[in-house]
Structure formats: C-alpha cells, structure tokens
C-alpha cells in the first residue's frame, strides 16, 4: 500500500512539473496589454486549464501630480517628510488578485488592459495549470511597467495629392482609455511624441525611404514633386525621451497627375 502511495505522489509531482506554464510574458501595444504563456513540455499539457493572477507593485501611495487624467503621465510622486513609511510598499506586500475572465481557461492569452491601467506602476502576473485534478506551481512573469514598456503603434496616415504636391494628414495612435466624454485618449497625451514622415519614389527605389518631416504638426505638405510619378508615404512615431520608434505605418500611395 505504501509503495502505491509513493508512486502516486511521484506521478503527481511529475505531472505538476510537466504541465507548468512556460515563458510567461506581458505584451503591450498602446497600453492594450495581454499576458502570454506557453504550455508545459508534456504532450498532455495541451489539455490543461489555466489560472491567472496579477498584482501591482505599489511604490507610491502619495498624491500624484498629473495633467487632467488619472491615466496621464508621467506622474510625479510627491513624497511627504514623515518618520513612518506611509507611502512606500515593496513587492511582496500587496496581494495577488484573481483575473476572473482568465480563471480556468484553455487559452494561452489573458487580457490585462484594465488591470494595468495605472501606467506608472509596475505589475507582476503569474499563471498555473491544472490537469486531471493536479495543479502545477505558479509561473511568474517579469516585472512590467506600462509607461516604460508598452510599444507605441504607428500613426494613421491619409494622403491627398495635387499636381506637384502631396498633403499628408496624420493621426496619433489611441490608447484604450477614454475621456469623460467617451473619446479615446491619444498616445500623445502620455508621451512627448514626434511624427516622422518618409516618402518613397517608386520610379527610383521602392525600398528607399527619405525622411521629409519630423515634428508635431498633424498636416504637412510635400512640394516640388514630379507629375506622372508614383509616390508612397509612410510614417512612424518617435519618442525622443526613450529613443523608441514605432513600426512604420502602412504605405499610402498615389500617382501625381
């Protein structure tokens, strides 16, 4: 009897290890944030169910100095002089919260956009798997701070051509967060962003992009172009403070008449 119990315990431990989620990572674009993971190495892990928790690593509970919205940043922590650590909470002191929509799911992705809406704060998440009544241990993500780590998407580009010029209209990517009136807040409210606009002369080289504008204007005019030539416009967002650039926008092409 004792031998059977030992084999059962060993078997459960092996199953726990083999179904444990791997590579738990945050992915974020314009503050749309999802948690991704891979199933354990065992073939049976593909039938596992997953359970997600998250926590905020609160580093400041004092008042925040921001501009117009609880989501706008960067916010500044206004620490008060006191003999008690009223404002500072280190990782490990806050409690793990269940993500109800990702509790017992078969998917390997969980949307945590709402849960990570304090964009200045660092977050952690963890995932465990269950199969045949056996639960794996938790797999922990790396720390994730939305304001520092989200990827900025490209701008939306519209082009209108005339005889020898192209007018380019630019719109910054939007965050998932909304103003009181309901419109989504643009990413330019969170960062000091510049538009970079490039032109491609398809007659010369379809892969060669020439930078023609960098700045904050939303409408620009490119002049002295050749009639009868096919041109394409692409643009991206650039963040000088962190030296980050977005991907290029999709090409908007036109032939000047």
N, C-alpha and C positions, 0 to 999 in steps of 0.2 A: 504493500500500500504506500509506504514512504517513498519507494522508488518511482511509482506512478506520479505522486505529487511532485517530486523533484523534476521529472520530465515535463510535467505540465507547466511548472514555473519557468523552466528553461525555455520551453516553446513560446510562452507568452513574452518573455524578455526578448527573444529573437524577433518576434513579430513586432513588438514595440519599436525596436531599432530599425527594422526593415521598412516600416511604413512612415517613419518620422519625416515630415516635410523638409525639403532641401531648398537652399538659395531663396530665403525669404527677403524680398526687396520692395522698397517703395518706388513707384514710377509716377511722375507728376508732370503735367503739361498745363501751363496757365492756371495752376492751383487745382486742376482736376486731378485728384490723387487716388491711386489704386495700389493695393498690396498684391504682389505676385509671389508665387512659390511653385516649386516643382514637387511631384510626388516622390515618395521614398523609392529606394532602389529595387524593392521586391516587386515581382510581377503582380502580386495581389494588391499592391498599393493603389492601382488604378480604380479599385472598387471602394476605396476608403472615403469617409466623410471627414470634413474639416471644420475646425472651430477657431474663430479669430477673436483676439483681444487686442486692445490698444491702451496706451497711457500717455499722458502729457508729462514731460519732464519739466515741471514748472521751475523757472529760475527767477521769476519776479512776480510778486503779488501786489506790488505797489501800484500807484496810479500810472497810467500810460499817457504819454504826450503824443498825440497823433493828429491827423488832419481830417476831421469830418466824418470818419467812419471807424468802427472798431476793427475793420479789416485793413485799413490803410496803414502804410508803414513807410520807412522803418519807424517803429515806435521807440520812445526813449523811456527807460525805467528811471523814475525819479525816486531814488532811494532816500529814506529818511535816516537821520542820525539817531540811533537808539541802541541801548545795551542789549536788546533782545533781537534774535533773528526773525523778525516778523515777516520779512518779505522773501526770504530765500528758502526754497525747498529743493533738495537734491534728488537725483534719480534714485528710485527705490522707495521713496516715501509716499508717492502718490499710488493709487490703487489701480489695478487692471480693470478695464471695463469690457464687458462682452459687446461684440458687434452683432446685434440681434439678427440682421439680414444675412449674416455670414456665420451662422451657428448651425452646424450640421449640414453643410453644403457639399456638393460633389465638384463644384468649380474650383479652379486654382487661382481665382482672381476675386478680390473684395474691394468695393468702392469705399474709400475712407475720406472722401472730399469734405463732407460735413464735419467729420470728427477731427479734421486737421485745419479748421478754419482760423485758429489763432496763428497766423502765419509767421510770427516772430518766435514762437515757442518750438522747442524740439520735441519730437514724438518717438515712441517705440511701438512696435507691434509684435505679436507672436502668434504662431499657428500650431495646432496639434491635430493629429489624425486619429481616427477610430475605425476599427475593422473587427467584426465578429466579437464585439464586446470588449476588445482590447484597445487601450488608449496609449498613444505614443507620448513621449515627453514633449515639452514645448520647444519650438524652434524660434529663436529671437532674431528680429531684424536689426540692422544697424540703426543708429540714430538718424532721424530725418527732420530737418528744419525747412519748412516750405519756402520761406522767403529766400533762403540761400540756395536751395537745391531744385526748385521747380524749373523746368525748361520753359523758355519763352517761345511761343509759336510765331510764325511769320505773319506779316500784315496781310490784309485783304487789299488787292490791287485792282483798280479799274483804269482802262486807258481809253482816251478819245483822241483821234488823230485829225489833223487838218492837212493842208498842202505840204508844209515843210516842218511841222512840229507835232509833238505828242504831248498831251496833257495827262498827267498821272495823278490819280486820286488814291489816297492811302487811308486805311483804317486799321488802327491797332487791334491786336487780339483782345478778346474779352475774358475776364475771369468768370467763374461760376457764381460769384457773389453779386448781390443786387442792391441797388439804391432803394430808398424808401418808396420811390415812385415805380419801382419794378424793373428798371433797365439794368442790364449787367454792367458792372464796373470795368472799364478798360484797364489793361495792364500798365498803361502809362500813369495811372494813379498810384501805383505801388513802387515804380522804379523810374529813374531818370533814363528814358529810352530815346534813342535816335533812329530815324528811318535811314536806311541805306538803299539807294535805288541804282540799278545796273541796267545798261542797255546792251543788247546783242544784235549785231549787224549780221543777218543770216547770209548776206552776199559774201562776207569775208570769212567768218568762222562761227559756226553755230554754238560752239562751246566757250567762246571767249567773251567774258562779261567785262564791261567797262563801267567803273563807278562814276556816275554822273551827278549824284547828290547825296549828301549826308546832313541831316538836321531834323528839326521837329515840325516843319511845315507839312500839312496834310495834302496840299495840292501843289504840284510843281509842273513846270512846262519845259520840255526839252526841244530846243530850236535848232535851226540850220541843218536839218536832215535832208536826205536826198529823196525826191519823189520817185516812185516806182520800186523802191527797195523795201524788203520785208525786215521789220524790226520786232524784237521781242523785249519785254520789260520783266524783270524780276526784282524782288525787294526782300529785305530782311530787317529784323530789329537788332539793334546793337546796344548793349548795356556797358557803358564805359567803367562804371564803378567796379564791376566784377569781371570785366573784359570777356563777356559772354555774347555770343551771337545766336540768333535763331537760325533755323533752316531757311532756305530760300522759299519764297512763295512760288506758286505755280506760274508758268510762263503766260503772259498776256501778249499776244502777237497781233500785228497789224501791218498792212501794206499801204504806204503813203501813195496817194493818187496824184 
